[in-house]
Amino acid sequence: MHAPPLMGDQFGFRSEMLTQAGTHAGWVNVSCFVTTGGTRGSAPCQDAVSLEGGQIMVQALVSMANDTTEVAIVGRTGVYRGASGYIVSASPGDSGLSDDTFQLVLP
């Protein structure tokens, strides 16, 4: 078991995104800064999602006590310019993996 994060801790990662069929979909680059430590702490996070045709910039307040986070889309480039929507990120257990469902409406 991992020790809970402390206020002021930072974490980040880069991860390959795969489609449900297991093929490459893009990359996600995440950085977070813990503002409330402990097992019920939280961290505002910023992500850059790089997909074919453009990028989607997102932000979320991640709760250490919840397995699911709703992520706001705050910026878009390329074919995603003008798109709206959100992302639901579910991270069950301590696997370090997440199932991210994009709800996008393209213009």
C-alpha positions as a printed NumPy array, in Angstrom:
array([[  0.   ,   0.   ,   0.   ],
       [  1.237,   3.467,  -0.868],
       [  1.45 ,   6.274,   1.656],
       [ -1.147,   8.995,   1.026],
       [  0.166,  12.157,  -0.637],
       [  1.087,  15.178,   1.451],
       [  0.128,  18.777,   0.748],
       [  2.701,  20.177,  -1.662],
       [  3.475,  16.85 ,  -3.317],
       [  3.484,  16.837,  -7.091],
       [  3.046,  14.033,  -9.54 ],
       [  2.931,  13.686, -13.285],
       [  2.984,  11.059, -15.964],
       [  2.774,  10.412, -19.685],
       [  0.679,   7.51 , -20.844],
       [ -0.325,   6.014, -24.168],
       [ -4.054,   6.107, -24.831],
       [ -5.575,   3.039, -26.462],
       [ -8.924,   2.512, -28.139],
       [-11.284,  -0.175, -26.843],
       [ -9.815,  -2.409, -29.556],
       [ -6.315,  -1.848, -28.133],
       [ -4.904,   0.327, -30.941],
       [ -2.95 ,   3.532, -30.371],
       [ -5.223,   6.595, -29.986],
       [ -2.79 ,   9.202, -28.659],
       [ -0.935,  10.363, -25.563],
       [ -1.978,  11.961, -22.308],
       [  0.436,  14.162, -20.328],
       [ -0.68 ,  14.935, -16.759],
       [  0.656,  17.161, -13.987],
       [ -0.939,  17.515, -10.534],
       [ -0.177,  19.495,  -7.374],
       [ -1.585,  18.167,  -4.089],
       [ -3.404,  20.958,  -2.232],
       [ -4.985,  18.817,   0.487],
       [ -3.006,  15.804,   1.673],
       [ -4.093,  12.499,   3.143],
       [ -6.346,   9.657,   2.063],
       [ -9.198,  12.103,   1.441],
       [ -6.95 ,  14.726,  -0.133],
       [ -7.238,  16.406,  -3.502],
       [ -5.104,  17.715,  -6.312],
       [ -5.93 ,  20.032,  -9.197],
       [ -4.593,  18.428, -12.367],
       [ -3.929,  19.675, -15.883],
       [ -3.683,  17.355, -18.852],
       [ -2.729,  17.705, -22.493],
       [ -4.342,  14.978, -24.577],
       [ -2.604,  14.612, -27.962],
       [ -4.722,  12.897, -30.588],
       [ -4.445,  12.624, -34.349],
       [ -5.602,  15.958, -35.697],
       [ -5.081,  18.087, -32.593],
       [ -4.953,  18.413, -28.835],
       [ -7.483,  18.66 , -26.035],
       [ -6.502,  20.513, -22.862],
       [ -8.333,  19.437, -19.703],
       [ -8.48 ,  20.241, -15.98 ],
       [ -9.915,  18.417, -12.988],
       [ -9.883,  18.407,  -9.22 ],
       [ -8.86 ,  14.83 ,  -8.427],
       [-10.033,  13.426,  -5.1  ],
       [ -7.829,  10.73 ,  -3.557],
       [-10.987,   9.181,  -2.035],
       [-12.869,   8.711,  -5.339],
       [-12.223,   6.247,  -8.148],
       [-14.028,   8.403, -10.733],
       [-13.32 ,  11.978, -11.827],
       [-15.232,  14.175, -14.264],
       [-12.75 ,  16.185, -16.307],
       [-13.496,  19.56 , -17.919],
       [-12.327,  20.295, -21.449],
       [-10.848,  23.794, -21.346],
       [ -9.017,  24.081, -24.662],
       [ -8.912,  22.531, -28.106],
       [ -6.747,  22.711, -31.239],
       [ -6.886,  21.342, -34.765],
       [ -9.968,  19.315, -35.685],
       [-11.144,  19.614, -32.056],
       [-11.313,  23.446, -32.169],
       [-14.844,  24.448, -31.177],
       [-15.693,  21.034, -29.724],
       [-17.499,  20.752, -26.403],
       [-17.86 ,  17.968, -23.888],
       [-16.14 ,  16.326, -20.956],
       [-14.194,  13.199, -19.964],
       [-15.033,  10.672, -17.26 ],
       [-11.923,   8.988, -15.86 ],
       [-12.429,   5.847, -13.771],
       [ -9.444,   4.342, -11.916],
       [-10.638,   1.315,  -9.953],
       [ -8.326,   0.014,  -7.24 ],
       [ -4.575,   0.605,  -7.127],
       [ -3.803,  -0.654, -10.643],
       [ -2.513,   2.721, -11.835],
       [ -4.68 ,   2.333, -14.934],
       [ -7.769,   4.307, -15.89 ],
       [-10.677,   3.903, -18.26 ],
       [-11.276,   7.325, -19.818],
       [-14.535,   7.925, -21.676],
       [-14.617,  10.994, -23.911],
       [-17.964,  12.7  , -24.522],
       [-17.188,  15.079, -27.407],
       [-19.499,  17.076, -29.631],
       [-17.642,  18.298, -32.7  ],
       [-18.792,  21.487, -34.463]])
